[in-house]
Amino acid sequence: MPSLAGPGFPYEVWAHDDSGLGVISAVEVASEGAGLPVLGPAFHLSVSAFGERCSSADALWTLGQFGLTDALEDNHVPSGKVRHFWRYVADNLSGYECPCVDSEPAIREDKGDFVWRGAPR
C-alpha cells in the first residue's frame, strides 16, 4: 500500500484480515521536548484489533511481522485503543527507553496487559 500523506510524517496502513489487526507504520523523529536528546529516526508502529486495543500476544506477533520484536511499547493515551511501539533505526539504540518510563507513573489496565503514562507537560 502506498504511503499516505498526513499530519507529521508519512505513514502506511496495513491490515491483516484474518486476525482483524490493523497497523499504522511510520519512521519518525521524536521532538526534543523537555530537554530530551534527538536520537535520530525511529520506527513507530501503532497496532489495534478491529479498532480496539489488541492483546500483548497479538502485538508481539505483529512486531514479528515487521521484524521489530525489540521495539518497546510507550503509550500516552488514557484507555487507548491503539498500542504504540518504538524502535530507533540505529541498531546501537535498540532497547533505548524513553526517560518518561522512570519519571511518569504507570497506569495499568486489562489486568496489567496495557500500560500508559500521562502525557508529558
Protein Blocks (a to p, Z undefined) as FASTA:
>chain_A
ZZdddehiaddddddfknopacddddddddfehoiacebjaddddddeehiacdfklmmm
mmmmnopambccddfbehiabdcddddfblklgoiacfklmmpccddeehhlaccddddZ
Z
